[in-house]
Amino acid sequence: MLKTYEKAMQSLQKIRGYEFILVFISITIYVIRRLLEVDYTFTGIEFTINESHSSKSITWINKGEYNYLLNTALPIISGGIFFFLSWYIFHYLVYQRVKEQKYDQKLYLFIISSVIFAFISVFLFSYFKLYFGFTHNSKGELIGVKFYSYFRKLYLLTDTLAILIIISFYEVFAQFYYFIYQKLKESEEENIKYFDYFLVSAISFFILIVAIFGNIPRKDLWFGAVRELSMAGISMLTLYLAHNYFYKKVFPYISNIQSKDFSKGITIFLTINGLGATLFSLKETLSWKNQQQIPFGVHIGAITMVFFVFVFISVFISFIRKYINKEKTELETQIVSKSAELLNLRSQINPHFLFNALNTLYSVSLKENAEKTSDGIQKLGDMMRFMLNENHQDRIAISKEIEYLHNYIDIQRMRIDGSHDAVRCPIEIKVNIQNSEREIFISPMLLNPFVENAFKHGISFRNRSWIYITLTHDTQKLYFKVHNSLHPKQENSPEQENNGIGLENVKKRLELIYPNRYTLDIQVSDNDYFVSLIIGIY
């Protein structure tokens, strides 16, 4: 599976290289086509004037102010070049660093560079580009040609935003294709490659068709396809962020609407919808303002209407997502539970015989006045009884989990006290466990694997060692911390094979049982290991 994934990633890198060539060729085709169209148009105008009319009746209005290189070639070529640079930086540098979560100065530098190049593209094209129009006399006869510009200062901002929206939408569809492509490659089905060929051909054909037949709007990029894309983009982005936040940060606390987590979650959820609705309304107002259709301003009624639409759709999508994932989560939980139960059963070699043997050893140790031995046997029996009777439950009282922790720690103390030199290699174990005054229920065996890990890797009979365990809680959450020294194991140690398996199982169970209701922070250095686990217990 790993090799398949690596092959898919390598193949995807080739696709991104071909994509660069495709976009470059498409922009080049567009630029050349526009230049040829302008040249053909002016040739037709001169022919019409020279052949159909006398030179005395035809005048070129402002012809002296027009320069083909400055007013046609430069805007089209430079606009295409800087648009390509803006796309390249965003597609290959900005998004890649965001995906890798590299939020550093380079990322912000790339973002600023992409925006600047988009602005330069718009400025050069709109400032220097001149358009032409025919003039007629009162009888409708052609009397001349005039040149004019659509340049407006307001368009510099709005058209730059429009260019960035186009680039963003391209990125969304590109990442969607990358996702599909990777899944197709990982499937390892021979016939699936034909579907991939179809996708590549369709996308390439569409981009080339746009380059050959598409045109940039003369006056304002906010109208036409860009206007629709921007509206759809704001709507989809708002709905995605809002529903995703509601699903992860509001749903888990909906059973306790008086909690701080619910209040915080619902506030941020409404804020996301409010910002989206405001941006949607302002964009629409700005579009119409460019055309002098309506006065610029904040329209509360429109924002409110869009806000409630966003809220309704976001909540609806969240409920649908919750319903769809419910069966999947329950099935995964059952699988994990059954797997743990199977492992538990495999380890139970005739439990009745073991209990009888422990009782016999306990009685013998009492007769021989071996109090420590009898105490250890009793604690071990309690731990085994817990594993048999409580470990398969979905929820148990926190007091039983604490009792198990105490028994395990006490047995470990007995093992350590009888095996090491306390003067030469001191071992410090501090335990601070808060007893619960109310009934708190958690999933069993979520805490002990971290304690087991601490004793497994944190105790050395040749070096100074220490383990600090803390378990506290309030009305909302359970706080569990384990901090221990870290000693490297030998490479041939039998514990190496099972290293980390228990912790990975705990992580999977936390994700299944407490989705969005826990925080697990693990920090590792050369000398110590720290775990902080916070679980919502409301």
KAKA-V531583 format. One record per residue. N is the residue number from 0. RES is the residue in one letter. PSI is psi in radians with two decimals (999 if undefined). OMEGA is omega in whole degrees, -180 to 180 (* if undefined). D_CENTER is the distance of its C-alpha to the mean C-alpha in Angstrom with 2 decimals. Layout:
N/RES/PSI/OMEGA/D_CENTER
N/RES/PSI/OMEGA/D_CENTER
//
This chain:
0/M/-0.70/-180/23.34
1/L/-0.73/179/22.17
2/K/-0.69/178/24.58
3/T/-0.73/179/23.37
4/Y/-0.75/-180/19.77
5/E/-0.69/178/21.21
6/K/-0.70/179/23.41
7/A/-0.71/180/20.64
8/M/-0.70/178/18.77
9/Q/-0.72/178/22.16
10/S/-0.61/179/22.97
11/L/-0.61/177/19.75
12/Q/-0.65/176/20.82
13/K/-0.72/179/24.13
14/I/-0.73/-180/22.63
15/R/-0.55/175/20.90
16/G/-0.75/176/24.38
17/Y/-0.59/179/26.09
18/E/-0.73/177/23.66
19/F/-0.81/-179/24.80
20/I/-0.73/-179/28.37
21/L/-0.82/-179/27.90
22/V/-0.72/179/26.45
23/F/-0.80/179/29.13
24/I/-0.70/-179/31.87
25/S/-0.78/178/30.76
26/I/-0.68/177/30.86
27/T/-0.76/178/34.17
28/I/-0.75/-179/35.59
29/Y/-0.80/-179/34.68
30/V/-0.83/-180/36.32
31/I/-0.73/180/39.43
32/R/-0.74/-180/39.81
33/R/-0.68/178/39.71
34/L/-0.73/179/42.27
35/L/-0.65/179/44.53
36/E/-0.77/180/44.30
37/V/-0.76/179/45.42
38/D/-0.75/179/48.19
39/Y/-0.67/-179/49.40
40/T/-0.80/-180/49.40
41/F/-0.60/175/51.54
42/T/-0.70/178/53.89
43/G/-0.65/180/54.42
44/I/-0.81/-180/55.08
45/E/-0.66/178/57.68
46/F/-0.75/-179/59.34
47/T/-0.75/-178/59.55
48/I/-0.78/-176/61.07
49/N/-0.60/-174/63.48
50/E/-0.61/-173/64.68
51/S/-0.27/-176/64.63
52/H/2.72/175/65.82
53/S/2.62/-178/68.27
54/S/-0.37/-179/66.95
55/K/-0.57/-175/68.80
56/S/-0.14/-177/66.93
57/I/2.31/177/63.41
58/T/2.48/175/61.66
59/W/1.76/-177/58.25
60/I/2.20/179/56.98
61/N/0.42/-178/55.12
62/K/-0.56/-179/55.26
63/G/-0.37/-180/56.07
64/E/-0.09/-177/52.75
65/Y/2.36/176/50.77
66/N/2.15/-174/49.80
67/Y/-0.79/-178/48.09
68/L/-0.75/-177/46.33
69/L/-0.70/-172/45.19
70/N/-0.04/178/44.50
71/T/-1.02/-176/43.13
72/A/-0.86/-178/42.31
73/L/-0.87/-179/40.61
74/P/-0.75/-176/38.26
75/I/-0.82/-177/37.19
76/I/-0.86/-179/36.81
77/S/-0.66/177/35.25
78/G/-0.76/178/32.88
79/G/-0.71/-179/31.70
80/I/-0.86/-177/31.41
81/F/-0.50/173/29.34
82/F/-0.74/179/27.09
83/F/-0.73/179/26.50
84/L/-0.72/178/25.84
85/S/-0.77/178/23.31
86/W/-0.77/-177/21.46
87/Y/-0.81/-178/21.79
88/I/-0.76/-178/20.41
89/F/-0.75/-174/17.33
90/H/-0.74/-174/16.71
91/Y/-0.32/-176/17.70
92/L/-0.89/-176/17.16
93/V/-1.01/-174/14.79
94/Y/-0.62/-179/11.80
95/Q/-0.71/179/12.51
96/R/-0.62/176/12.54
97/V/-0.72/179/9.31
98/K/-0.65/179/7.74
99/E/0.05/179/10.05
100/Q/0.72/175/9.35
101/K/1.43/-178/12.99
102/Y/1.38/-177/13.65
103/D/-3.01/-178/17.36
104/Q/-0.59/178/20.33
105/K/-0.71/180/19.96
106/L/-0.85/-179/16.66
107/Y/-0.60/177/18.47
108/L/-0.74/179/21.51
109/F/-0.71/179/19.87
110/I/-0.83/180/18.46
111/I/-0.71/180/21.97
112/S/-0.73/180/23.60
113/S/-0.74/180/21.76
114/V/-0.73/-179/22.78
115/I/-0.77/180/26.28
116/F/-0.63/176/26.85
117/A/-0.72/179/25.85
118/F/-0.76/179/28.32
119/I/-0.70/178/31.00
120/S/-0.80/-180/30.66
121/V/-0.75/-177/31.27
122/F/-0.87/-178/34.02
123/L/-0.69/-178/35.98
124/F/-0.81/-174/35.89
125/S/-0.55/-176/36.80
126/Y/-0.76/-175/39.24
127/F/-0.33/-175/41.36
128/K/2.23/175/41.16
129/L/2.45/178/44.34
130/Y/2.92/-178/44.97
131/F/2.74/177/48.41
132/G/2.73/-179/50.31
133/F/2.56/174/53.85
134/T/2.50/-177/56.54
135/H/2.73/175/59.38
136/N/-3.07/-178/62.70
137/S/-0.39/180/64.01
138/K/0.01/-179/65.18
139/G/0.19/-180/61.73
140/E/2.51/179/62.75
141/L/2.18/-179/60.39
142/I/-0.16/180/61.49
143/G/-3.14/180/58.66
144/V/2.33/179/55.07
145/K/2.73/180/53.06
146/F/2.51/-178/49.83
147/Y/2.94/-177/47.22
148/S/2.56/175/43.71
149/Y/0.21/-175/40.77
150/F/2.24/173/39.45
151/R/2.47/-180/38.32
152/K/-0.63/-179/36.65
153/L/-0.58/-179/34.34
154/Y/-0.44/179/33.13
155/L/-0.70/179/31.91
156/L/-0.89/-175/29.11
157/T/-0.71/-179/28.42
158/D/-0.56/174/28.63
159/T/-0.77/176/26.35
160/L/-0.68/179/23.68
161/A/-0.73/178/24.50
162/I/-0.74/180/24.13
163/L/-0.59/176/20.67
164/I/-0.73/178/19.72
165/I/-0.79/179/21.21
166/I/-0.70/180/19.28
167/S/-0.74/179/15.93
168/F/-0.68/176/16.94
169/Y/-0.73/-179/18.02
170/E/-0.71/180/14.67
171/V/-0.87/-179/13.03
172/F/-0.61/178/15.89
173/A/-0.79/179/15.91
174/Q/-0.60/177/12.42
175/F/-0.72/177/13.49
176/Y/-0.72/178/16.66
177/Y/-0.72/-180/15.25
178/F/-0.82/179/13.50
179/I/-0.76/-179/16.91
180/Y/-0.75/-179/18.84
181/Q/-0.72/179/17.28
182/K/-0.67/178/17.96
183/L/-0.72/-180/21.42
184/K/-0.63/-180/22.21
185/E/-0.37/-178/21.24
186/S/-0.45/178/23.49
187/E/0.49/175/26.53
188/E/2.34/-175/28.57
189/E/-0.75/-175/31.17
190/N/-0.24/-176/31.43
191/I/-0.35/-179/27.74
192/K/-0.50/179/28.19
193/Y/-0.59/176/30.24
194/F/-0.66/177/27.37
195/D/-0.74/177/25.33
196/Y/-0.68/179/28.40
197/F/-0.78/180/28.56
198/L/-0.82/-179/25.01
199/V/-0.76/-180/25.67
200/S/-0.76/-179/29.07
201/A/-0.77/-179/27.95
202/I/-0.79/180/25.23
203/S/-0.73/180/27.70
204/F/-0.73/-179/30.47
205/F/-0.78/-179/28.56
206/I/-0.73/180/27.68
207/L/-0.64/178/31.30
208/I/-0.74/178/32.72
209/V/-0.72/-180/30.89
210/A/-0.62/-176/32.29
211/I/-0.65/-173/35.77
212/F/-0.28/-176/36.18
213/G/2.73/179/33.60
214/N/2.49/173/34.62
215/I/2.32/179/33.06
216/P/2.52/-176/34.45
217/R/-0.80/-171/37.43
218/K/-0.91/-169/36.99
219/D/2.17/-180/33.50
220/L/-0.24/-175/30.17
221/W/-0.16/179/28.99
222/F/2.73/-178/31.26
223/G/-2.48/-175/31.02
224/A/-0.65/-179/27.94
225/V/-0.68/178/25.95
226/R/-0.78/-180/26.76
227/E/-0.69/179/25.54
228/L/-0.74/-179/22.32
229/S/-0.73/178/21.65
230/M/-0.81/179/22.49
231/A/-0.68/-179/20.35
232/G/-0.82/179/17.38
233/I/-0.74/-179/17.75
234/S/-0.85/-177/18.30
235/M/-0.71/179/15.37
236/L/-0.75/179/12.89
237/T/-0.81/-179/14.70
238/L/-0.66/180/14.91
239/Y/-0.88/-179/11.27
240/L/-0.74/-176/10.40
241/A/-0.85/-177/13.71
242/H/-0.63/180/13.77
243/N/-0.70/178/10.45
244/Y/-0.71/179/11.78
245/F/-0.72/-178/15.18
246/Y/-0.69/-174/14.30
247/K/-0.57/-172/12.75
248/K/-0.23/-179/14.91
249/V/-0.79/-180/18.01
250/F/-0.82/-177/18.85
251/P/-0.38/-177/19.35
252/Y/0.20/-174/21.86
253/I/-0.35/178/23.57
254/S/-0.24/179/26.53
255/N/1.35/-174/27.29
256/I/-0.18/179/26.96
257/Q/-0.06/-178/29.05
258/S/2.75/178/26.64
259/K/-0.62/-179/25.00
260/D/-0.69/178/21.50
261/F/-0.76/180/22.16
262/S/-0.77/179/23.69
263/K/-0.77/-178/20.87
264/G/-0.80/-177/18.27
265/I/-0.55/178/20.46
266/T/-0.83/179/21.23
267/I/-0.65/178/17.72
268/F/-0.82/179/17.17
269/L/-0.60/179/20.41
270/T/-0.73/178/19.65
271/I/-0.80/179/16.55
272/N/-0.65/179/18.88
273/G/-0.75/178/21.67
274/L/-0.71/178/20.00
275/G/-0.75/179/18.91
276/A/-0.69/178/22.48
277/T/-0.80/179/24.04
278/L/-0.68/178/22.24
279/F/-0.79/-179/23.15
280/S/-0.73/180/26.73
281/L/-0.65/178/27.13
282/K/-0.74/179/25.99
283/E/-0.73/178/28.55
284/T/-0.73/180/31.17
285/L/-0.66/179/30.62
286/S/-0.82/-180/31.03
287/W/-0.54/178/34.31
288/K/-0.65/179/35.43
289/N/-0.52/-179/35.36
290/Q/0.16/178/37.85
291/Q/0.60/-178/39.93
292/Q/-0.67/-178/39.51
293/I/2.72/176/38.57
294/P/2.54/-179/38.76
295/F/2.42/179/35.64
296/G/3.11/179/34.47
297/V/2.12/-178/32.18
298/H/1.73/-174/32.89
299/I/-0.71/-178/32.20
300/G/-0.77/-180/33.15
301/A/-0.72/180/30.73
302/I/-0.75/-180/27.81
303/T/-0.75/-179/28.80
304/M/-0.82/180/29.07
305/V/-0.64/179/25.67
306/F/-0.86/-179/24.18
307/F/-0.56/176/25.73
308/V/-0.78/179/24.66
309/F/-0.76/-179/20.96
310/V/-0.82/-178/21.42
311/F/-0.84/-178/23.31
312/I/-0.69/180/20.98
313/S/-0.81/180/17.84
314/V/-0.72/180/19.88
315/F/-0.80/179/21.33
316/I/-0.67/180/18.09
317/S/-0.74/179/16.99
318/F/-0.71/177/20.42
319/I/-0.77/179/20.30
320/R/-0.70/179/17.01
321/K/-0.74/-179/18.64
322/Y/-0.74/-179/21.77
323/I/-0.71/-177/20.31
324/N/-0.20/-176/18.41
325/K/-0.90/-179/21.48
326/E/-0.67/179/23.66
327/K/-0.76/180/21.08
328/T/-0.74/179/20.44
329/E/-0.71/179/24.21
330/L/-0.77/179/24.95
331/E/-0.68/179/22.61
332/T/-0.75/179/24.15
333/Q/-0.70/180/27.57
334/I/-0.82/179/26.97
335/V/-0.73/-179/25.90
336/S/-0.77/-180/28.83
337/K/-0.65/178/31.28
338/S/-0.76/178/30.29
339/A/-0.68/179/30.87
340/E/-0.68/178/34.07
341/L/-0.78/177/35.25
342/L/-0.65/179/34.77
343/N/-0.74/180/36.60
344/L/-0.65/180/39.41
345/R/-0.53/-179/39.82
346/S/-0.16/-177/40.37
347/Q/1.45/-180/42.94
348/I/1.73/-180/46.09
349/N/1.23/-175/48.72
350/P/-0.58/180/47.46
351/H/-0.67/178/50.84
352/F/-0.71/-179/52.63
353/L/-0.73/180/50.28
354/F/-0.73/178/50.85
355/N/-0.70/179/54.60
356/A/-0.72/179/54.58
357/L/-0.69/178/52.72
358/N/-0.68/179/55.23
359/T/-0.80/179/58.09
360/L/-0.63/179/56.76
361/Y/-0.77/180/56.19
362/S/-0.73/180/59.83
363/V/-0.73/-179/61.19
364/S/-0.58/178/59.34
365/L/-0.72/180/60.76
366/K/-0.57/-178/64.27
367/E/0.12/-180/63.84
368/N/0.56/177/62.54
369/A/1.41/-173/59.26
370/E/-0.73/180/57.24
371/K/-0.71/180/54.10
372/T/-0.78/-180/54.12
373/S/-0.66/179/54.62
374/D/-0.71/179/51.90
375/G/-0.71/178/49.44
376/I/-0.70/-180/50.48
377/Q/-0.74/180/50.01
378/K/-0.68/178/46.51
379/L/-0.69/177/45.61
380/G/-0.70/177/47.06
381/D/-0.67/179/45.02
382/M/-0.74/179/41.83
383/M/-0.65/178/42.81
384/R/-0.66/176/43.68
385/F/-0.77/-179/40.28
386/M/-0.61/-178/38.60
387/L/-0.70/-171/40.87
388/N/-0.51/-172/40.91
389/E/-0.46/-171/37.69
390/N/-0.45/-178/34.98
391/H/-0.04/-180/34.59
392/Q/2.64/176/34.14
393/D/-0.72/180/30.88
394/R/2.50/174/31.63
395/I/2.82/178/34.34
396/A/2.48/-179/35.80
397/I/-0.46/180/34.44
398/S/-0.61/179/38.08
399/K/-0.66/177/38.30
400/E/-0.69/179/35.20
401/I/-0.71/178/36.77
402/E/-0.73/179/40.08
403/Y/-0.73/178/38.55
404/L/-0.78/180/36.91
405/H/-0.77/180/40.30
406/N/-0.76/-179/42.14
407/Y/-0.78/-179/39.82
408/I/-0.69/180/40.02
409/D/-0.71/178/43.81
410/I/-0.70/178/44.34
411/Q/-0.65/177/42.36
412/R/-0.75/180/44.55
413/M/-0.71/179/47.63
414/R/-0.74/-178/46.52
415/I/-0.74/-177/45.82
416/D/-0.52/-178/49.02
417/G/0.09/-173/51.15
418/S/-0.07/-174/49.63
419/H/2.87/178/49.20
420/D/1.84/-175/51.20
421/A/-0.43/-179/49.98
422/V/-0.81/-177/51.84
423/R/-0.65/-179/50.70
424/C/1.38/-178/47.09
425/P/2.45/177/46.11
426/I/2.10/-177/43.32
427/E/2.14/179/41.92
428/I/2.01/179/40.23
429/K/2.26/-177/39.35
430/V/2.20/177/38.14
431/N/1.68/-177/37.36
432/I/2.12/-179/36.59
433/Q/2.13/177/36.94
434/N/2.52/-177/38.85
435/S/2.33/177/37.68
436/E/-0.08/177/40.16
437/R/2.91/-179/38.44
438/E/2.00/175/37.09
439/I/2.28/-177/33.50
440/F/2.35/177/32.05
441/I/2.94/175/29.26
442/S/2.40/-175/28.44
443/P/2.71/173/30.95
444/M/0.63/173/30.47
445/L/-0.44/-175/27.12
446/L/-0.69/-173/28.76
447/N/-0.61/178/31.46
448/P/-0.58/178/29.43
449/F/-0.62/177/28.37
450/V/-0.74/177/32.06
451/E/-0.74/179/33.19
452/N/-0.65/180/30.87
453/A/-0.77/-180/32.38
454/F/-0.54/-178/35.92
455/K/-0.74/-174/35.21
456/H/-0.14/-175/33.82
457/G/-0.10/-177/35.08
458/I/2.27/175/38.81
459/S/2.37/180/41.19
460/F/0.10/179/44.97
461/R/-0.21/-180/45.46
462/N/2.81/178/43.19
463/R/2.35/-176/42.44
464/S/2.73/178/39.77
465/W/2.58/177/38.16
466/I/2.22/177/35.89
467/Y/2.16/-178/34.82
468/I/2.25/-179/33.57
469/T/2.30/177/32.73
470/L/1.96/178/32.01
471/T/2.99/180/32.11
472/H/2.80/170/30.93
473/D/-2.80/-177/31.29
474/T/-0.29/-174/31.27
475/Q/-0.66/-169/27.49
476/K/2.77/175/26.11
477/L/2.30/-176/27.30
478/Y/2.09/-177/26.99
479/F/2.21/-178/27.64
480/K/2.41/175/27.97
481/V/2.17/-180/29.48
482/H/2.13/-176/30.47
483/N/2.76/173/32.67
484/S/2.81/-177/34.19
485/L/2.22/-179/33.06
486/H/2.20/-179/35.62
487/P/2.42/178/34.96
488/K/2.77/176/36.29
489/Q/2.63/-177/38.53
490/E/-0.57/-180/37.10
491/N/0.28/-180/39.42
492/S/2.34/180/38.65
493/P/-0.30/180/38.34
494/E/-0.26/-177/35.53
495/Q/-0.63/-176/33.27
496/E/-0.62/-178/32.61
497/N/0.11/-177/31.32
498/N/2.11/175/29.45
499/G/-0.19/-177/26.02
500/I/-0.79/-180/26.50
501/G/-0.71/-180/27.22
502/L/-0.67/178/24.24
503/E/-0.69/177/21.86
504/N/-0.67/178/23.57
505/V/-0.73/179/23.13
506/K/-0.75/179/19.35
507/K/-0.72/180/19.28
508/R/-0.68/177/21.72
509/L/-0.75/-179/19.88
510/E/-0.60/-179/16.72
511/L/-0.72/-173/19.15
512/I/-0.62/-178/21.62
513/Y/1.00/-179/19.76
514/P/2.21/179/16.26
515/N/0.29/179/14.71
516/R/0.29/179/18.23
517/Y/2.75/174/18.33
518/T/2.11/180/17.40
519/L/2.06/-179/18.31
520/D/2.10/180/18.91
521/I/2.18/179/20.80
522/Q/2.24/-176/22.46
523/V/2.37/172/24.79
524/S/-3.05/-180/27.44
525/D/-0.40/-173/30.61
526/N/-0.28/-177/32.70
527/D/2.89/-178/30.72
528/Y/2.22/-176/27.98
529/F/2.32/178/26.34
530/V/2.29/175/24.47
531/S/2.09/-179/23.46
532/L/2.18/178/22.61
533/I/2.19/-177/22.38
534/I/2.33/174/22.75
535/G/2.19/-175/23.29
536/I/0.24/-178/26.87
537/Y/999/*/27.77
//
